[in-house]
Each structure stands twice: as C-alpha cells, then as structure tokens.
C-alpha cells in the first residue's frame, strides 16, 4: 500500500504558496475571520509543521486562494478518511471564512467544513465497520477536539446552514446537514 507523508506534502504545498505569493508571509490581513489566528501556538500541535496563518491568509487572496486551499487540505487531513491534529484548531477560522460571501472558493471551503464534520463523528465501538474504517476513539483525540471546536462555534454553523446564497448552488443532502448539525451539537 502506498502511504503519503501528509506533513511533508503540507510543507511542500505551503512553500510553493509562499514562493508564488510572498506577500502572504509579510502581510497581516485584518480580516475578522482570521482574528486570533496569529496567537495560536501552531507549532505545539503535533504534525503541524507549517505557518498556518500564511495558508489562512492565502484563502482571502483571489489569486492565491486555490493554492492556499490545496495547502490547507494537506495540512488538515492525515489520510483520505481522517483528519489531522491541526483540523480542530483550524475549524473556527474555516467556519468564519466560509460564512463570508466575499471569500474566494467559499464553496470548496464549505466542502472541507462538511468533511471535518463527517470525519469527526464518534466511532461506534459496537460497529465493526466503524472500527475498521475509523479506528477506536481513544486512538483519535483529534475527532473529539474537532467536535468541541464545532460546538464552540455552533453559531457559525447555524449561520452556514441558514445561508441560502451558499447552499443554493450546492447539492447538500440531508445527511450532510445532519452531520454538520450533529458535530456542532445542534
């Protein structure tokens, strides 16, 4: 089986982003969605080897947004069906960015919000399929932390679920809505 080093991929994607858009490293964007992101001790998060605020700022730049989203994907996912330890710390910023209609690639960011909600769902210890796919909860503390982040920002989740402009162009099923609402404790 082929295994991808997501940390190395995140570092490479972020390096490419900052090489292509060096102003992201030098400028602080006074966008309210990113308030506090400079204060997070990103380096204390296991497997978070990159400058996350640079990636988040890139999501606001129309020219850099696509590359920033790709770097973010590598950063917050530790595999095709699992979130990384960085995801819980990114969720508040991701929710706020997605709530802003002026943010480029807003629909793609909402997709990442939905993925975070679905993959942070608790594993049923009595369900062999759940355990085979997701592993036991005790081995994945990032899931509970991610759910806590959604609960802490439940007002933003409500706002997203009520955003007709955002939801109009998406094929959002009831399962997606339920997963997001459940993650936020709604």
Residue pairs with C-beta under 8 A, 6 or more apart in sequence:
4 79
6 47
6 74
6 75
6 77
6 78
6 79
6 84
7 47
7 49
9 74
10 49
10 50
10 71
10 74
10 75
11 49
11 50
12 74
13 67
13 70
13 71
13 74
13 75
14 50
14 51
14 54
14 55
14 71
14 75
16 67
16 71
17 24
17 54
17 55
17 58
17 64
17 67
17 68
17 71
18 24
18 25
18 51
18 54
20 64
20 67
21 58
21 61
21 63
21 64
21 67
24 54
24 57
24 58
24 61
24 64
24 68
25 51
25 54
27 57
28 38
28 57
29 57
29 60
31 60
31 100
32 96
33 60
33 93
33 96
33 97
33 99
33 100
33 103
34 53
34 56
34 57
34 60
34 93
34 96
34 97
36 92
37 52
37 53
37 56
37 93
38 53
40 52
40 89
42 48
42 50
42 51
42 52
42 53
42 86
42 89
45 85
45 86
45 89
46 85
47 78
47 84
47 85
47 86
48 75
48 84
48 85
48 86
48 89
50 71
50 75
52 75
52 86
52 89
52 90
55 68
55 71
55 72
55 75
56 68
56 72
56 90
56 93
56 97
57 68
58 64
58 65
58 67
58 68
58 71
59 65
59 68
59 69
59 72
59 97
59 103
59 104
59 105
59 109
60 97
60 103
60 104
61 68
61 104
62 104
65 103
65 104
65 105
66 104
66 105
69 105
69 108
69 109
69 112
72 90
72 112
73 112
75 84
75 86
75 90
76 83
76 84
76 86
76 87
76 90
76 112
76 116
77 83
77 84
77 87
77 115
78 84
78 85
81 119
81 133
81 134
82 119
82 134
82 140
83 115
83 116
83 119
83 120
83 142
83 143
83 146
84 142
85 141
85 142
85 145
87 116
87 120
87 142
87 146
88 142
88 145
88 146
88 148
88 149
89 149
91 113
91 116
91 146
91 149
91 150
91 153
92 149
92 152
92 153
92 156
94 109
94 112
94 113
94 116
95 113
95 150
95 153
95 156
95 157
95 160
96 153
96 156
97 103
97 106
97 109
98 106
98 109
98 110
98 113
98 160
98 166
99 156
99 159
99 160
99 163
100 106
101 165
101 166
103 109
106 166
107 166
107 169
107 170
110 160
110 166
110 170
113 160
113 180
114 172
114 176
114 179
114 180
116 146
116 150
116 183
117 150
117 179
117 180
117 182
117 183
117 184
118 176
118 179
118 183
119 134
119 143
119 146
120 142
120 143
120 144
120 146
120 147
120 150
120 183
121 143
121 147
121 179
121 182
121 183
122 137
122 143
122 144
122 147
123 130
123 131
123 134
123 135
123 136
123 137
123 140
123 143
124 130
124 131
125 131
125 136
125 137
134 140
134 143
137 143
137 144
146 183
147 183
147 185
150 157
150 180
150 183
150 184
150 185
151 183
151 184
151 185
153 184
154 184
154 185
154 186
157 180
157 181
157 183
157 184
157 186
158 184
158 186
160 166
160 180
161 167
161 177
161 180
161 181
